[in-house]
Amino acid sequence: MADRQHALKRSAQNLNNSVNTTPIKSVQSKISKLNTTPQKSGEKSKSMETKLDELHNMMKVKMNKLNRLELIEDCIKKVEDGFNDLKNSINFAHAEAVDLKEDNKVQKIKGEEIRARIEKLEQENTALNNSVIDLKARSMRDNLIFYNIEETETENTTEKVHGLLEEKMGFKDAATKIKIDRSHRIGRARRDGKPRPIVVKFNWHQDKEQIRFNARKLTGSNIGVSEQYPEEINAIRKKLYPVYKEARRNKKKETLVRDRLFIDGKEFKL
């Protein structure tokens, strides 16, 4: 019993010594650490959340910027595509313009060639027409036209011309000496009874010229004599004749040969 009490006393003394020897500050520091650790952890958590929010916002801003950049890139691409299309259109139009220019050159050359050919054809046609007129005039070279010789239903125009030559123009034995190849009236019979002209082709040109020269002997009668010409020459002579008569009235030296009029040695041009 005494030993048990003695052991209890000794244990109490050891506990008291242990309490007395343990530093108070160390214990308080540990307690303080235990009390402050949850607070710092909360602050760190809030700081992390803040940083995450900031990072999220930054990422959001950057994503928006990236989206805008994509939109800008799309716009730029569309502009570039439109520019390329426009460039291609311009190149196509330029190529078309070059082709048109070349075509115009070709057409111009062809047009000049065609004009040259037309001018040549016109010249050839004029020359051919003049040749035809000249041939007509040559074929009429020995012809004379007699006007206002009485016309009967059954007549011989050659005999009537020979009779005129003998009776009024001073040609003796005209029927035997002056040979007529052919003669006939011109045009259809007139209802008013006016005689149609007689065209006569003489066999010898000198006979024709002599008869034309002696036509002055018919002055005072209704009968007239003139040379025969193609219609084209007659149209020109019709225009020249008033000038010819005016020159004669003015006592100028005039000569009307075919379709050419000479006054005082100079040719008169219409």
C-alpha positions as CSV (number, residue, x, y, z in Angstrom):
1,M,0.0,0.0,0.0
2,A,2.8,2.4,1.0
3,D,4.6,1.5,-2.3
4,R,1.5,2.2,-4.4
5,Q,1.1,5.6,-2.9
6,H,4.7,6.3,-3.3
7,A,4.5,5.4,-7.1
8,L,1.5,7.7,-7.6
9,K,3.3,10.6,-6.0
10,R,6.3,10.0,-8.2
11,S,4.1,10.0,-11.4
12,A,2.4,13.2,-10.4
13,Q,5.8,14.7,-9.7
14,N,7.1,13.6,-13.2
15,L,4.0,15.1,-14.9
16,N,4.4,18.3,-13.1
17,N,8.1,18.5,-14.1
18,S,7.2,17.7,-17.6
19,V,4.6,20.5,-17.7
20,N,7.0,22.9,-16.1
21,T,9.8,22.1,-18.5
22,T,7.8,22.4,-21.8
23,P,8.2,25.9,-23.4
24,I,4.9,27.7,-23.5
25,K,5.8,29.7,-26.6
26,S,6.4,26.5,-28.6
27,V,3.0,25.2,-27.8
28,Q,1.4,28.5,-28.5
29,S,3.2,28.7,-31.8
30,K,2.0,25.3,-32.8
31,I,-1.5,26.2,-31.8
32,S,-1.2,29.5,-33.8
33,K,0.0,27.5,-36.9
34,L,-3.0,25.2,-36.5
35,N,-5.3,28.2,-36.4
36,T,-3.7,30.2,-39.3
37,T,-3.3,27.4,-41.9
38,P,-7.0,27.2,-43.0
39,Q,-7.1,31.0,-43.5
40,K,-4.1,31.0,-45.8
41,S,-5.4,28.1,-47.8
42,G,-8.7,30.0,-48.4
43,E,-6.8,33.1,-49.6
44,K,-4.7,31.0,-51.9
45,S,-7.8,29.4,-53.3
46,K,-9.4,32.8,-53.9
47,S,-6.2,34.0,-55.6
48,M,-6.2,31.0,-57.8
49,E,-9.8,31.5,-58.7
50,T,-9.0,35.2,-59.5
51,K,-6.1,34.2,-61.7
52,L,-8.2,31.6,-63.4
53,D,-10.9,34.2,-64.1
54,E,-8.3,36.6,-65.4
55,L,-6.8,33.9,-67.6
56,H,-10.3,32.9,-68.8
57,N,-11.0,36.5,-69.6
58,M,-7.7,36.8,-71.4
59,M,-8.4,33.7,-73.4
60,K,-11.9,34.9,-74.1
61,V,-10.5,38.2,-75.4
62,K,-7.9,36.4,-77.4
63,M,-10.5,34.1,-78.9
64,N,-12.6,37.1,-79.8
65,K,-9.6,38.6,-81.4
66,L,-8.9,35.3,-83.2
67,N,-12.5,35.2,-84.4
68,R,-12.1,38.8,-85.6
69,L,-8.9,37.9,-87.3
70,E,-10.6,35.0,-89.0
71,L,-13.4,37.3,-90.1
72,I,-10.8,39.8,-91.4
73,E,-9.0,37.0,-93.2
74,D,-12.3,35.8,-94.7
75,C,-12.9,39.4,-95.9
76,I,-9.4,39.7,-97.2
77,K,-9.8,36.4,-99.0
78,K,-13.1,37.5,-100.5
79,V,-11.5,40.8,-101.5
80,E,-8.5,38.9,-103.0
81,D,-10.9,36.6,-104.8
82,G,-12.9,39.5,-106.1
83,F,-9.7,41.2,-107.1
84,N,-8.5,38.1,-108.9
85,D,-11.9,37.8,-110.6
86,L,-11.7,41.5,-111.6
87,K,-8.1,41.0,-112.8
88,N,-9.1,38.0,-114.8
89,S,-12.0,39.9,-116.3
90,I,-9.7,42.8,-117.2
91,N,-7.3,40.4,-118.7
92,F,-10.1,38.7,-120.7
93,A,-11.4,42.2,-121.7
94,H,-7.9,43.1,-122.7
95,A,-7.5,40.0,-124.7
96,E,-10.9,40.6,-126.3
97,A,-9.8,44.2,-127.1
98,V,-6.6,42.9,-128.7
99,D,-8.6,40.4,-130.7
100,L,-11.0,43.1,-131.8
101,K,-8.1,45.4,-132.6
102,E,-6.6,42.6,-134.8
103,D,-10.0,41.9,-136.3
104,N,-10.4,45.6,-137.0
105,K,-7.0,45.7,-138.7
106,V,-7.9,42.7,-140.8
107,Q,-11.3,44.2,-141.6
108,K,-9.7,47.5,-142.4
109,I,-7.3,45.8,-144.7
110,K,-10.1,43.8,-146.3
111,G,-12.2,47.0,-146.5
112,E,-9.3,48.8,-148.3
113,E,-8.9,45.8,-150.6
114,I,-12.6,45.8,-151.3
115,R,-12.7,49.5,-151.9
116,A,-9.7,49.2,-154.2
117,R,-11.5,46.3,-156.0
118,I,-14.7,48.4,-156.3
119,E,-12.8,51.4,-157.6
120,K,-11.0,49.1,-160.1
121,L,-14.3,47.5,-161.1
122,E,-15.9,51.0,-161.5
123,Q,-13.0,52.1,-163.6
124,E,-13.2,48.9,-165.7
125,N,-17.0,49.4,-165.9
126,T,-16.5,53.0,-167.0
127,A,-13.9,51.9,-169.5
128,L,-16.2,49.1,-170.7
129,N,-19.2,51.4,-170.9
130,N,-17.1,54.0,-172.9
131,S,-15.9,51.2,-175.2
132,V,-19.5,50.1,-175.8
133,I,-20.5,53.7,-176.5
134,D,-17.6,54.1,-178.8
135,L,-18.5,50.8,-180.6
136,K,-22.1,52.1,-180.9
137,A,-20.9,55.4,-182.3
138,R,-18.6,53.6,-184.8
139,S,-21.4,51.4,-185.9
140,M,-23.4,54.6,-186.5
141,R,-20.6,56.4,-188.2
142,D,-22.1,56.1,-191.7
143,N,-25.7,56.8,-190.5
144,L,-27.8,59.9,-191.1
145,I,-31.3,60.6,-189.8
146,F,-33.8,62.4,-192.0
147,Y,-36.7,64.2,-190.3
148,N,-40.2,65.2,-191.6
149,I,-40.1,63.1,-194.9
150,E,-43.8,62.3,-195.7
151,E,-44.8,58.9,-194.5
152,T,-47.1,56.6,-196.4
153,E,-48.5,53.2,-195.5
154,T,-46.8,51.3,-198.3
155,E,-43.5,53.0,-198.9
156,N,-39.9,52.3,-199.7
157,T,-37.8,54.5,-197.5
158,T,-34.7,54.0,-199.6
159,E,-36.5,55.3,-202.7
160,K,-37.8,58.3,-200.7
161,V,-34.3,59.2,-199.5
162,H,-32.9,58.9,-203.1
163,G,-35.7,61.1,-204.3
164,L,-34.9,63.7,-201.7
165,L,-31.2,63.7,-202.6
166,E,-32.0,64.2,-206.3
167,E,-34.8,66.7,-206.0
168,K,-33.7,69.0,-203.1
169,M,-30.1,68.4,-202.3
170,G,-28.5,68.5,-205.8
171,F,-27.3,64.9,-206.2
172,K,-27.9,63.7,-209.8
173,D,-28.6,60.0,-210.3
174,A,-28.5,59.4,-206.5
175,A,-30.3,56.1,-206.9
176,T,-27.3,54.7,-208.9
177,K,-24.4,56.7,-207.5
178,I,-25.2,56.7,-203.8
179,K,-25.5,53.2,-202.3
180,I,-27.7,52.8,-199.3
181,D,-27.1,49.6,-197.3
182,R,-30.4,49.9,-195.4
183,S,-33.0,52.4,-194.2
184,H,-36.1,52.3,-192.0
185,R,-38.4,54.4,-189.8
186,I,-37.6,54.8,-186.1
187,G,-40.3,53.9,-183.5
188,R,-44.0,53.1,-183.8
189,A,-46.4,54.9,-186.1
190,R,-47.8,58.1,-184.5
191,R,-51.5,58.6,-184.0
192,D,-51.2,62.3,-184.9
193,G,-49.9,61.4,-188.3
194,K,-46.6,63.1,-187.9
195,P,-43.9,61.3,-189.9
196,R,-41.3,59.3,-188.0
197,P,-37.6,59.9,-188.7
198,I,-35.8,57.7,-191.2
199,V,-32.4,56.3,-190.3
200,V,-30.2,55.6,-193.3
201,K,-26.9,53.7,-193.4
202,F,-24.7,54.6,-196.4
203,N,-22.3,52.2,-197.9
204,W,-19.6,54.8,-198.4
205,H,-18.6,57.3,-195.6
206,Q,-17.7,60.0,-198.1
207,D,-21.3,59.9,-199.4
208,K,-22.6,60.4,-196.0
209,E,-20.3,63.3,-195.2
210,Q,-21.2,65.0,-198.5
211,I,-24.9,64.7,-197.9
212,R,-24.5,66.0,-194.3
213,F,-22.5,69.0,-195.7
214,N,-25.3,69.7,-198.3
215,A,-28.0,69.5,-195.7
216,R,-27.9,73.4,-195.7
217,K,-29.8,73.3,-199.0
218,L,-32.8,72.1,-197.0
219,T,-33.0,75.4,-195.2
220,G,-36.6,76.8,-195.4
221,S,-38.2,73.4,-195.6
222,N,-39.4,71.2,-192.8
223,I,-36.9,68.5,-193.6
224,G,-33.8,68.2,-191.5
225,V,-30.7,66.0,-191.4
226,S,-28.5,65.0,-188.5
227,E,-25.9,62.4,-187.6
228,Q,-27.0,59.4,-185.5
229,Y,-25.4,58.9,-182.1
230,P,-25.9,56.6,-179.1
231,E,-28.3,57.8,-176.4
232,E,-25.4,58.6,-174.0
233,I,-23.8,60.9,-176.5
234,N,-27.2,62.5,-177.5
235,A,-27.7,63.3,-173.8
236,I,-24.4,65.2,-173.6
237,R,-25.0,66.9,-177.0
238,K,-28.4,68.1,-175.7
239,K,-26.7,69.9,-172.8
240,L,-24.0,71.3,-175.1
241,Y,-26.3,72.5,-177.9
242,P,-27.5,75.7,-176.1
243,V,-23.9,76.7,-175.5
244,Y,-23.2,75.9,-179.1
245,K,-26.0,78.2,-180.4
246,E,-25.0,81.0,-178.0
247,A,-21.4,80.8,-179.3
248,R,-22.7,81.0,-182.9
249,R,-24.9,84.0,-182.1
250,N,-21.8,85.7,-180.7
251,K,-20.0,84.9,-183.9
252,K,-17.4,82.7,-182.2
253,K,-15.7,79.8,-183.9
254,E,-17.5,76.8,-182.7
255,T,-17.3,73.1,-183.5
256,L,-19.5,70.3,-182.0
257,V,-17.9,66.9,-182.7
258,R,-19.8,64.0,-181.2
259,D,-20.0,64.8,-177.4
260,R,-17.3,67.5,-177.4
261,L,-17.7,71.3,-178.0
262,F,-14.9,73.6,-179.0
263,I,-15.2,77.3,-178.9
264,D,-12.4,79.4,-180.3
265,G,-10.1,76.4,-180.2
266,K,-10.8,75.6,-176.5
267,E,-12.9,72.6,-175.3
268,F,-16.0,73.6,-173.3
269,K,-16.5,71.4,-170.2
270,L,-19.9,70.9,-168.7
